[in-house]
């Protein structure tokens, strides 16, 4: 399993809310972009639940209109041969 992107820190509640408001999205619209509920977005903004880093990264890619970097192909069989 690959480690999370070290260049992308976990978002703070303020960052989540700021990003949503900057793009003039409702909580419902913001959540729909990453397949989450309005309730989840509210929890992220209030700090009662952390926004998963994968969803934060997906949200940034979707709102910026850029594609994520291509992942390297890893042969699963090779992982066991290296043990």
OpenMM code with the backbone's topology and positions (N, CA, C; nanometers):
from openmm import Vec3, app, unit

residues = "UNK UNK UNK UNK UNK UNK UNK UNK UNK UNK UNK UNK UNK UNK UNK UNK UNK UNK UNK UNK UNK UNK UNK UNK UNK UNK UNK UNK UNK UNK UNK UNK UNK UNK UNK UNK UNK UNK UNK UNK UNK UNK UNK UNK UNK UNK UNK UNK UNK UNK UNK UNK UNK UNK UNK UNK UNK UNK UNK UNK UNK UNK UNK UNK UNK UNK UNK UNK UNK UNK UNK UNK UNK UNK UNK UNK UNK UNK UNK UNK UNK UNK UNK".split()
positions = [
    Vec3(0.0841, -0.1179, 0.0000),
    Vec3(0.0000, 0.0000, 0.0000),
    Vec3(0.0882, 0.1238, 0.0000),
    Vec3(0.0562, 0.2178, -0.0862),
    Vec3(0.1349, 0.3407, -0.0962),
    Vec3(0.1019, 0.4342, 0.0190),
    Vec3(0.2006, 0.5111, 0.0590),
    Vec3(0.1797, 0.6119, 0.1630),
    Vec3(0.1025, 0.7293, 0.1041),
    Vec3(0.0314, 0.8041, 0.1886),
    Vec3(-0.0389, 0.9233, 0.1391),
    Vec3(0.0587, 1.0233, 0.0807),
    Vec3(0.0081, 1.1094, -0.0049),
    Vec3(0.0901, 1.2124, -0.0672),
    Vec3(0.1475, 1.3030, 0.0423),
    Vec3(0.2796, 1.3040, 0.0619),
    Vec3(0.3381, 1.3848, 0.1692),
    Vec3(0.3269, 1.5346, 0.1441),
    Vec3(0.3010, 1.5724, 0.0193),
    Vec3(0.2901, 1.7141, -0.0137),
    Vec3(0.1510, 1.7698, 0.0126),
    Vec3(0.0569, 1.6843, 0.0485),
    Vec3(-0.0798, 1.7278, 0.0698),
    Vec3(-0.1190, 1.6964, 0.2148),
    Vec3(-0.1155, 1.7965, 0.3016),
    Vec3(-0.1493, 1.7718, 0.4419),
    Vec3(-0.2996, 1.7503, 0.4602),
    Vec3(-0.3356, 1.6862, 0.5698),
    Vec3(-0.4764, 1.6650, 0.6025),
    Vec3(-0.5439, 1.8006, 0.6204),
    Vec3(-0.6635, 1.8175, 0.5636),
    Vec3(-0.7290, 1.9484, 0.5699),
    Vec3(-0.7840, 1.9803, 0.7086),
    Vec3(-0.7783, 2.1055, 0.7448),
    Vec3(-0.8397, 2.1514, 0.8694),
    Vec3(-0.9863, 2.1826, 0.8414),
    Vec3(-1.0701, 2.1885, 0.9444),
    Vec3(-1.2097, 2.2267, 0.9227),
    Vec3(-1.2238, 2.3615, 0.8510),
    Vec3(-1.1388, 2.4560, 0.8844),
    Vec3(-1.1438, 2.5876, 0.8205),
    Vec3(-1.1107, 2.5778, 0.6722),
    Vec3(-1.0138, 2.4948, 0.6369),
    Vec3(-0.9770, 2.4784, 0.4960),
    Vec3(-1.0911, 2.4161, 0.4162),
    Vec3(-1.1596, 2.3201, 0.4753),
    Vec3(-1.2720, 2.2560, 0.4068),
    Vec3(-1.3802, 2.3591, 0.3783),
    Vec3(-1.4158, 2.4359, 0.4803),
    Vec3(-1.5209, 2.5362, 0.4641),
    Vec3(-1.4797, 2.6459, 0.3663),
    Vec3(-1.3555, 2.6897, 0.3745),
    Vec3(-1.3057, 2.7939, 0.2853),
    Vec3(-1.3089, 2.7474, 0.1401),
    Vec3(-1.2677, 2.6241, 0.1151),
    Vec3(-1.2695, 2.5717, -0.0209),
    Vec3(-1.4121, 2.5662, -0.0746),
    Vec3(-1.5043, 2.5185, 0.0083),
    Vec3(-1.6442, 2.5102, -0.0339),
    Vec3(-1.7008, 2.6484, -0.0648),
    Vec3(-1.6794, 2.7426, 0.0256),
    Vec3(-1.7329, 2.8774, 0.0068),
    Vec3(-1.6675, 2.9498, -0.1111),
    Vec3(-1.5385, 2.9253, -0.1309),
    Vec3(-1.4673, 2.9878, -0.2435),
    Vec3(-1.5318, 2.9489, -0.3769),
    Vec3(-1.5763, 2.8263, -0.3862),
    Vec3(-1.6385, 2.7774, -0.5099),
    Vec3(-1.7907, 2.7949, -0.5094),
    Vec3(-1.8395, 2.8627, -0.4055),
    Vec3(-1.9826, 2.8944, -0.3929),
    Vec3(-2.0710, 2.7705, -0.4044),
    Vec3(-2.0321, 2.6681, -0.3306),
    Vec3(-2.1067, 2.5434, -0.3282),
    Vec3(-2.1808, 2.5294, -0.1962),
    Vec3(-2.2976, 2.4701, -0.2014),
    Vec3(-2.3666, 2.4352, -0.0772),
    Vec3(-2.2970, 2.3125, -0.0200),
    Vec3(-2.3274, 2.2806, 0.1030),
    Vec3(-2.2702, 2.1595, 0.1622),
    Vec3(-2.3133, 2.0355, 0.0843),
    Vec3(-2.4386, 2.0352, 0.0388),
    Vec3(-2.4883, 1.9219, -0.0374),
    Vec3(-2.4108, 1.9068, -0.1686),
    Vec3(-2.3914, 2.0182, -0.2419),
    Vec3(-2.3183, 2.0140, -0.3691),
    Vec3(-2.1737, 1.9707, -0.3481),
    Vec3(-2.1126, 2.0238, -0.2442),
    Vec3(-1.9736, 1.9897, -0.2119),
    Vec3(-1.9600, 1.8403, -0.1844),
    Vec3(-2.0515, 1.7880, -0.1042),
    Vec3(-2.0499, 1.6457, -0.0713),
    Vec3(-2.0719, 1.5573, -0.1928),
    Vec3(-2.1615, 1.5991, -0.2819),
    Vec3(-2.1916, 1.5192, -0.4003),
    Vec3(-2.0701, 1.5028, -0.4912),
    Vec3(-1.9809, 1.6001, -0.4910),
    Vec3(-1.8609, 1.5899, -0.5752),
    Vec3(-1.7707, 1.4733, -0.5347),
    Vec3(-1.7772, 1.4354, -0.4068),
    Vec3(-1.6944, 1.3239, -0.3591),
    Vec3(-1.7798, 1.2131, -0.2977),
    Vec3(-1.9071, 1.2093, -0.3409),
    Vec3(-1.9976, 1.0989, -0.3046),
    Vec3(-2.0224, 1.0891, -0.1542),
    Vec3(-2.0380, 1.2051, -0.0905),
    Vec3(-2.0632, 1.2115, 0.0528),
    Vec3(-2.1911, 1.2905, 0.0792),
    Vec3(-2.2403, 1.2812, 0.2005),
    Vec3(-2.3643, 1.3489, 0.2373),
    Vec3(-2.3370, 1.4903, 0.2877),
    Vec3(-2.4436, 1.5678, 0.2931),
    Vec3(-2.4355, 1.7021, 0.3498),
    Vec3(-2.3940, 1.6935, 0.4966),
    Vec3(-2.4420, 1.5914, 0.5637),
    Vec3(-2.4092, 1.5717, 0.7048),
    Vec3(-2.2593, 1.5480, 0.7247),
    Vec3(-2.1978, 1.4732, 0.6324),
    Vec3(-2.0531, 1.4490, 0.6409),
    Vec3(-1.9762, 1.5800, 0.6241),
    Vec3(-2.0195, 1.6618, 0.5288),
    Vec3(-1.9523, 1.7906, 0.5055),
    Vec3(-1.9639, 1.8788, 0.6299),
    Vec3(-2.0811, 1.8805, 0.6904),
    Vec3(-2.1002, 1.9589, 0.8130),
    Vec3(-2.0046, 1.9113, 0.9221),
    Vec3(-1.9897, 1.7810, 0.9358),
    Vec3(-1.8988, 1.7258, 1.0373),
    Vec3(-1.7539, 1.7639, 1.0081),
    Vec3(-1.7152, 1.7635, 0.8811),
    Vec3(-1.5788, 1.8040, 0.8452),
    Vec3(-1.5553, 1.9499, 0.8801),
    Vec3(-1.6544, 2.0344, 0.8508),
    Vec3(-1.6394, 2.1780, 0.8764),
    Vec3(-1.6434, 2.2114, 1.0250),
    Vec3(-1.7137, 2.1325, 1.1027),
    Vec3(-1.7211, 2.1561, 1.2473),
    Vec3(-1.6068, 2.0892, 1.3223),
    Vec3(-1.5322, 2.0050, 1.2544),
    Vec3(-1.4191, 1.9373, 1.3170),
    Vec3(-1.4568, 1.8162, 1.4000),
    Vec3(-1.5815, 1.7705, 1.3888),
    Vec3(-1.6217, 1.6513, 1.4637),
    Vec3(-1.5802, 1.5234, 1.3923),
    Vec3(-1.5431, 1.5373, 1.2651),
    Vec3(-1.4931, 1.4243, 1.1878),
    Vec3(-1.3928, 1.4790, 1.0876),
    Vec3(-1.2827, 1.4090, 1.0704),
    Vec3(-1.1805, 1.4543, 0.9753),
    Vec3(-1.2203, 1.4136, 0.8339),
    Vec3(-1.1974, 1.5033, 0.7394),
    Vec3(-1.2211, 1.4689, 0.5992),
    Vec3(-1.1090, 1.3758, 0.5555),
    Vec3(-1.1418, 1.2574, 0.5035),
    Vec3(-1.0365, 1.1664, 0.4579),
    Vec3(-0.9472, 1.2319, 0.3528),
    Vec3(-0.8198, 1.2081, 0.3653),
    Vec3(-0.7226, 1.2705, 0.2763),
    Vec3(-0.7502, 1.2363, 0.1301),
    Vec3(-0.7941, 1.1141, 0.1018),
    Vec3(-0.8238, 1.0743, -0.0364),
    Vec3(-0.9382, 1.1592, -0.0935),
    Vec3(-1.0390, 1.1885, -0.0109),
    Vec3(-1.1502, 1.2711, -0.0575),
    Vec3(-1.1078, 1.4158, -0.0755),
    Vec3(-1.0229, 1.4647, 0.0118),
    Vec3(-0.9693, 1.6010, -0.0002),
    Vec3(-0.8913, 1.6143, -0.1315),
    Vec3(-0.8075, 1.5169, -0.1587),
    Vec3(-0.7285, 1.5198, -0.2809),
    Vec3(-0.8198, 1.5120, -0.4038),
    Vec3(-0.9203, 1.4251, -0.4004),
    Vec3(-1.0154, 1.4147, -0.5106),
    Vec3(-1.0902, 1.5464, -0.5314),
    Vec3(-1.1313, 1.6086, -0.4222),
    Vec3(-1.2040, 1.7350, -0.4305),
    Vec3(-1.1183, 1.8424, -0.4972),
    Vec3(-0.9937, 1.8512, -0.4585),
    Vec3(-0.9030, 1.9508, -0.5163),
    Vec3(-0.8865, 1.9259, -0.6659),
    Vec3(-0.8685, 1.8006, -0.7051),
    Vec3(-0.8539, 1.7691, -0.8471),
    Vec3(-0.9807, 1.8052, -0.9238),
    Vec3(-1.0966, 1.7748, -0.8666),
    Vec3(-1.2227, 1.8047, -0.9356),
    Vec3(-1.2458, 1.9552, -0.9471),
    Vec3(-1.2209, 2.0296, -0.8418),
    Vec3(-1.2470, 2.1724, -0.8448),
    Vec3(-1.1444, 2.2488, -0.9278),
    Vec3(-1.0217, 2.1998, -0.9323),
    Vec3(-0.9185, 2.2647, -1.0142),
    Vec3(-0.9270, 2.2227, -1.1599),
    Vec3(-0.9993, 2.1140, -1.1860),
    Vec3(-1.0114, 2.0660, -1.3229),
    Vec3(-0.8870, 1.9990, -1.3761),
    Vec3(-0.8032, 1.9498, -1.2857),
    Vec3(-0.6817, 1.8815, -1.3284),
    Vec3(-0.6933, 1.7335, -1.2982),
    Vec3(-0.6132, 1.6552, -1.3667),
    Vec3(-0.6114, 1.5115, -1.3430),
    Vec3(-0.5057, 1.4767, -1.2392),
    Vec3(-0.5319, 1.3773, -1.1572),
    Vec3(-0.4299, 1.3354, -1.0612),
    Vec3(-0.3130, 1.2699, -1.1332),
    Vec3(-0.1960, 1.2679, -1.0702),
    Vec3(-0.0818, 1.2021, -1.1342),
    Vec3(-0.1100, 1.0530, -1.1487),
    Vec3(-0.0568, 0.9933, -1.2529),
    Vec3(-0.0782, 0.8509, -1.2754),
    Vec3(-0.0028, 0.7704, -1.1712),
    Vec3(-0.0684, 0.6719, -1.1199),
    Vec3(-0.0049, 0.5834, -1.0226),
    Vec3(0.0877, 0.4868, -1.0959),
    Vec3(0.1930, 0.4490, -1.0292),
    Vec3(0.2827, 0.3495, -1.0868),
    Vec3(0.2156, 0.2136, -1.0790),
    Vec3(0.2417, 0.1315, -1.1787),
    Vec3(0.1871, -0.0035, -1.1774),
    Vec3(0.2750, -0.0891, -1.0887),
    Vec3(0.2134, -0.1590, -0.9973),
    Vec3(0.2858, -0.2503, -0.9098),
    Vec3(0.2320, -0.3906, -0.9330),
    Vec3(0.3206, -0.4805, -0.9627),
    Vec3(0.2827, -0.6193, -0.9816),
    Vec3(0.2639, -0.6818, -0.8441),
    Vec3(0.1403, -0.7221, -0.8085),
    Vec3(0.1164, -0.7774, -0.6753),
    Vec3(0.2004, -0.9009, -0.6458),
    Vec3(0.2296, -0.9802, -0.7471),
    Vec3(0.3114, -1.1002, -0.7261),
    Vec3(0.4525, -1.0632, -0.6849),
    Vec3(0.5023, -0.9515, -0.7362),
    Vec3(0.6386, -0.9085, -0.7051),
    Vec3(0.6525, -0.8735, -0.5567),
    Vec3(0.5456, -0.8260, -0.4949),
    Vec3(0.5500, -0.7908, -0.3533),
    Vec3(0.5866, -0.9112, -0.2684),
    Vec3(0.5361, -1.0278, -0.3050),
    Vec3(0.5625, -1.1482, -0.2270),
    Vec3(0.6984, -1.2093, -0.2599),
    Vec3(0.7500, -1.1837, -0.3780),
    Vec3(0.8813, -1.2363, -0.4151),
    Vec3(0.9929, -1.1636, -0.3435),
    Vec3(0.9667, -1.0408, -0.3026),
    Vec3(1.0690, -0.9604, -0.2356),
    Vec3(1.0827, -0.9926, -0.0874),
    Vec3(0.9949, -1.0743, -0.0327),
    Vec3(0.9979, -1.1033, 0.1116),
    Vec3(1.1125, -1.1937, 0.1489),
] * unit.nanometer
topology = app.Topology()
chain = topology.addChain("A")
for resn in residues:
    res = topology.addResidue(resn, chain)
    for name in ("N", "CA", "C"):
        topology.addAtom(name, app.Element.getBySymbol(name[0]), res)
